[in-house]
Every structure is written in C-alpha cells, then in structure tokens.
Amino acid sequence: MGGIVSAWGLDKAALSLCAARVCKLVLAQVVRDEIEENLLLHAERLSPLEADELIKQYHRLVKLAAPEIIPYPVSALVHSGRHLIRHAADVPVLLSAIASKPDWLLTHNTRHFTNAVAKRTGLRIATLATFFRTLSSVFS
C-alpha cells in the first residue's frame, strides 16, 4: 500500500478486515517507511489543519489494524536476493514477505510483483480486487 487511503475502496476494505481482526496485517518496515514518506509529501501540500488531520487518521488506522511489523532484511540477504525481482528497490519488500510467510502479498504493483516472481518465491501475489474476488468465491 503505497499512498493515501481513500475514503472508501479496496485498500480501506482490506484494512477494515484487519481492524476487525478477520485478517492480520503483516507489514514490512520498509513498506511502512515508504507509506510514511509518501504521507508526509502529501501532507506538505495541505493546510496545517488538514495535514494534522491526515497524520492523526493515519496513526488511528495503524493502531486499529495492529500490524505485525517485519523488520528490514539484512543487507547481505538483500544483495543475494537481487535475482528474485527485477527492481532493486523491491528486493527488501519481497524478502520481508518471504520471511513472514503471508497467506497473501497484496499489491497494486503487478508490473514488478509478477506471476513469475510469485512462482520463484512461492508467494501468492495478488491485487486487492483478486483477493476480494477469491474471498467472495469461497463464501458463495
């Protein structure tokens, strides 16, 4: 999740499942840092009052979702894992996912986190739409 969560959408729906303890959010520290950097960049373009509200809502969301934070992988592992994915910036994210063994790696970035990457790593990588369609089919 790299960006601001809209008032409603699949991102917020997934986070709501985590807040309700239906699902567990496993969040790589590298992803959390990226989210927070993007949040601060966005906040700079807002009025001070709007920026404060945005940061407050983000902290509330994190508290409600109660993520399990996965630390950065060690640099030697990042270097040796470079063959797993084309873009070097994605290696720590991918290695964090491999270390945490999630049921799903949810991403909007299907250009980098491809089916080939999923096969190489054994991870189930999907968009939020695919995740919710799969959940829907289980309960149909």
Buried (B, 14 or more C-beta within 10 A) or exposed (E): BEEBBEEEEBBBEBBBBBBEEEBBBBBBBBBBEBBEEBBEEBBEEEEEEEBEEBBEEBEEBBEBBEBEBBEBBEEEBBEEBEEBBEEEEBBBBBBBBBBBEBEBBBBBEEEBBBEEBBEEBEBBBBBBEBBBEEBEEEEE
